[in-house]
Amino acid sequence: MKPISTLYLIPSFLDEEGMDAIPAYVVAAVKQCQVFFVENERSARRFLKAMWREMPIDQYEWFAIHKAEEQVREIFLQKISESKTIGIISEAGCPGVADPGQILVEAAQRAGITVRPLVGPNAILLALMASGMNGQQFQFVGYLPIDAQARIKRIRELEAESAKTQATQIFIETPYRNRQLIEAMVKTCRPQTRLCIAVDLTGKGESIRTHSILEWKTKIPDIDKHPAVFLLHGG
């Protein structure tokens, strides 16, 4: 009988100084793989070498996902038909969770192969765990609009929904726009609404702080160019 392909969803570090957040069993899974589909080949190679220094890295097949998952889907299906053991690695955190990979995992599910998600750091869950906000009901909404007025409108909607349902609202931003987002929330939200800002998760500079909007007004952090997760809970 022809062997069946297996797909490993391989978590990557959130911060290069946070390699200890990657469980040891991830290396064992990597050693099973023959093909890698990655968001960024250069950083994926660096990550794998950091975990497994002796890895014969050029003996593996590499395919870049980027934002062109639909274009690599056929290649992915071809590797499944060849019974290859495949790994997917996104740029940070877990594939398919606020990162590329979902389209390929869907194809794997449709093909009926084994999909193995591996435990590793996830910025959304780590921030929620440490925020002190509602972890029974929460919603991840991705990026907020770039346009200033549309962003304000969305913040008000999320605050109102959270106040009504008590669900924590979680979102992210491109690091160089962090300050604009924080300032928009401070100006828009009610004083009693709580905001958690989680920065540089798993790194040496990790900071996770939850305050009311009123308190944040006097201490807006300078976190431009630092990866962050934002959590909002309406009062």
Helices and strands as residue ranges (DSSP letters): E 6-10, G 16-21, H 25-32, E 35-38, H 41-51, G 57-59, E 61-64, H 69-81, E 85-89, H 102-111, E 114-117, H 123-131, E 138-143, H 148-165, E 168-172, G 175-177, H 178-188, E 194-199, E 207-212, H 213-216, E 228-233
